[in-house]
Amino acid sequence: MVEGEVFADSGEDVESVQIFNLSTSKGTLANKEGKFTLAVSLSDTLFVSALQFEKVTIVITLEHYVSKKMKVALKNTTNKLDAIVLKRHSLSGNIAQDAKNIKTEAPISAVTLGIMNVEIIPLTQSERKLYTATTGILDPIINGLSGKTKMLKAHIELDKEKRRIERILESFPESYITQELKIDADAVYDFLYFCEAQPSFSSIINKENLQILQFLKSRAEEYKKVKTEEK
């Protein structure tokens, strides 16, 4: 885990600047002080971006890796538009009413083109393997006896757990969990899997962020208590 800091020479607010590890597809946001923590490996590439600043790309060097510290200077940028087109409109200012009157085109898809009448959700790799293993005459029997079917079903459950945890991290990045919930940086995923083991977890993640936050706060206290007792 590297501890970093982003700052702007202009003194502009750097809260919520995005720091994304292109090598692992994991990211986080800077807090009010510009501080962040992120898991990295040697030679990983970090992409730092925000609307008001120029994009920065950083390759993790041995110095970063050993010191576990880094600072990123940001420069302000101006977003220029080629042209602005002004048009007359008949909007009333009532959002609910105007939304009904504005004509929009349906997005182009297999459904709108009439090729099919239902959107198909693509199968994951584990789901495709399970489908293959349980289709046919002999394969379902052979794979059932060998334990392969059971193993593939377990993989699908693990995939679902991973997606649920990623859903949490979309709204509450690792930096929030470490700084606000006071969970050690190297225990973030252990804490999230602890939350995932709770019976109410699968229903909570589909709620509003406020309800998810309340759940995380209560589980954080319980998690820290369990870890203290283990020590």
C-alpha positions in Angstrom: 0.0 0.0 0.0 1.4 3.3 -1.0 0.4 6.5 0.8 0.1 9.4 -1.6 -0.8 13.1 -1.7 -2.0 15.2 -4.6 -1.7 19.0 -4.5 -2.2 22.0 -6.8 0.2 24.9 -7.0 -2.8 27.2 -7.5 -4.1 26.0 -4.1 -7.3 24.7 -5.8 -9.4 22.1 -4.0 -8.1 18.6 -4.8 -10.8 16.6 -3.0 -12.1 13.7 -5.1 -9.2 13.7 -7.6 -9.2 10.2 -9.1 -6.1 7.9 -8.8 -6.5 4.8 -10.9 -4.1 1.9 -11.1 -4.2 0.9 -14.8 -2.3 -2.3 -14.1 -4.8 -3.7 -11.6 -8.0 -1.7 -12.7 -8.4 -0.5 -9.1 -8.7 3.1 -8.0 -9.5 5.5 -5.2 -10.2 9.2 -4.6 -8.2 11.9 -2.8 -9.7 13.2 0.5 -10.0 16.9 1.4 -6.3 17.1 2.2 -5.4 15.4 -1.1 -4.3 12.2 0.7 -5.0 8.7 -0.6 -3.8 5.1 -0.3 -3.7 2.5 -3.0 -2.3 -0.9 -3.6 0.6 -1.0 -6.1 3.3 -3.2 -7.5 6.6 -2.3 -9.0 6.2 -0.8 -12.5 2.4 -0.4 -12.2 1.0 2.7 -14.0 -1.1 5.2 -12.1 -3.5 7.6 -13.9 -4.4 10.7 -12.0 -7.2 12.8 -13.3 -9.8 15.5 -12.5 -11.9 17.8 -14.7 -10.0 20.9 -13.6 -6.5 19.5 -13.8 -4.2 18.1 -16.5 -4.0 14.3 -16.6 -0.9 12.8 -15.0 0.6 9.3 -15.6 3.0 7.9 -13.1 5.0 4.6 -13.2 5.7 3.1 -9.8 9.5 3.1 -9.3 11.6 1.2 -6.8 11.8 4.4 -4.7 7.9 4.6 -4.5 7.8 0.9 -3.8 10.4 1.0 -0.9 9.3 4.3 0.7 5.6 3.6 0.2 5.2 7.4 -0.3 4.5 9.6 -3.2 3.5 13.2 -4.1 1.7 14.3 -7.3 1.7 17.9 -8.4 -1.3 18.9 -10.5 -1.6 21.7 -13.0 -4.8 23.6 -13.8 -6.2 23.1 -17.2 -8.8 25.0 -19.3 -11.4 23.1 -21.1 -12.2 24.9 -24.3 -15.2 24.3 -26.5 -15.0 24.7 -30.3 -18.4 26.2 -30.5 -21.6 26.9 -28.6 -24.9 26.7 -30.4 -27.8 28.7 -29.0 -31.3 27.6 -30.0 -34.8 28.8 -29.2 -36.8 26.3 -27.1 -40.2 26.1 -25.5 -39.2 24.8 -22.1 -41.3 25.9 -19.2 -38.7 25.4 -16.4 -40.8 22.6 -14.9 -38.4 19.7 -15.2 -41.1 17.0 -14.8 -43.2 18.6 -17.6 -40.3 19.4 -19.9 -38.9 15.9 -19.7 -42.2 14.6 -21.2 -42.2 17.1 -24.0 -38.6 16.6 -25.2 -38.3 14.1 -28.0 -35.4 11.8 -27.9 -34.3 8.9 -30.1 -34.2 5.4 -28.7 -30.7 4.0 -28.4 -29.6 1.6 -31.2 -29.7 -2.0 -29.9 -30.8 -5.4 -30.9 -34.1 -4.6 -29.2 -34.8 -1.3 -31.0 -33.8 -2.8 -34.3 -36.3 -5.6 -33.8 -33.7 -8.4 -33.9 -34.8 -9.6 -30.4 -37.4 -8.5 -27.9 -35.4 -9.1 -24.7 -32.0 -7.8 -23.7 -29.6 -10.7 -23.0 -27.2 -10.5 -20.1 -23.9 -12.1 -21.2 -22.7 -15.0 -19.1 -19.5 -14.8 -17.1 -16.6 -17.1 -17.9 -17.6 -19.4 -14.9 -21.2 -19.5 -16.0 -20.2 -20.4 -19.6 -18.1 -23.3 -18.2 -20.9 -24.5 -16.0 -23.3 -24.4 -19.0 -20.9 -26.5 -21.1 -20.4 -28.9 -18.2 -24.1 -29.5 -17.7 -25.2 -29.7 -21.3 -25.4 -32.8 -23.4 -25.9 -36.5 -22.5 -22.7 -37.8 -20.9 -21.1 -34.5 -19.8 -23.5 -33.8 -16.9 -23.1 -37.3 -15.5 -19.2 -37.3 -15.8 -18.8 -33.8 -14.4 -21.2 -34.5 -11.6 -19.4 -37.6 -10.5 -15.9 -35.9 -10.8 -16.9 -32.9 -8.8 -16.3 -30.5 -11.6 -19.9 -29.2 -11.6 -19.8 -28.5 -7.9 -16.4 -26.7 -8.3 -17.8 -24.5 -11.1 -20.9 -23.5 -9.0 -18.5 -22.5 -6.3 -16.6 -20.3 -8.8 -19.9 -18.6 -9.8 -20.6 -17.8 -6.1 -17.1 -16.3 -5.7 -17.7 -14.2 -8.8 -20.9 -12.9 -7.3 -19.2 -12.0 -4.0 -16.5 -10.1 -6.0 -19.1 -8.1 -7.9 -21.0 -7.2 -4.7 -17.7 -6.0 -3.1 -16.9 -4.0 -6.2 -20.3 -2.4 -5.9 -19.4 -1.2 -2.4 -16.0 0.2 -3.6 -17.7 2.2 -6.3 -19.4 4.4 -3.7 -17.0 4.0 -0.8 -13.3 3.7 -2.0 -10.5 2.2 0.0 -9.4 5.6 1.2 -12.8 6.2 2.8 -12.8 2.8 4.6 -9.3 3.4 6.0 -9.7 7.1 7.0 -13.4 7.3 8.0 -14.1 3.7 9.3 -10.6 3.4 10.7 -9.9 0.0 9.1 -6.2 -0.8 8.5 -5.2 -0.4 4.8 -4.0 -4.1 4.6 -7.3 -5.3 6.1 -9.8 -3.5 3.7 -10.7 -6.6 1.7 -10.8 -8.7 4.8 -13.3 -6.3 6.3 -15.4 -6.3 3.1 -15.5 -10.1 3.0 -16.5 -9.9 6.7 -19.4 -7.6 5.7 -20.2 -9.9 2.7 -20.7 -12.8 5.1 -23.5 -11.0 6.9 -27.0 -12.4 5.9 -28.3 -8.9 5.1 -25.4 -7.9 2.9 -26.9 -9.0 -0.5 -30.0 -6.8 0.1 -28.2 -3.9 1.6 -25.9 -3.2 -1.4 -29.0 -2.5 -3.5 -30.1 0.2 -1.1 -29.3 4.0 -1.0 -25.8 5.0 -0.1 -26.9 6.3 3.2 -28.2 2.9 4.3 -25.1 1.2 3.0 -23.0 3.7 5.0 -24.9 2.9 8.2 -24.4 -0.8 7.5 -20.6 -0.3 7.0 -20.2 1.8 10.1 -22.0 -0.8 12.3 -20.0 -3.7 10.8 -16.7 -1.7 11.2 -17.2 -1.5 14.9 -18.1 -5.2 15.1 -15.1 -6.1 12.9 -12.6 -4.2 15.0 -14.1 -5.8 18.2 -13.6 -9.3 16.7 -10.0 -8.5 15.6 -9.2 -7.2 19.1 -10.6 -10.4 20.7 -8.5 -12.5 18.3 -5.3 -10.7 19.3 
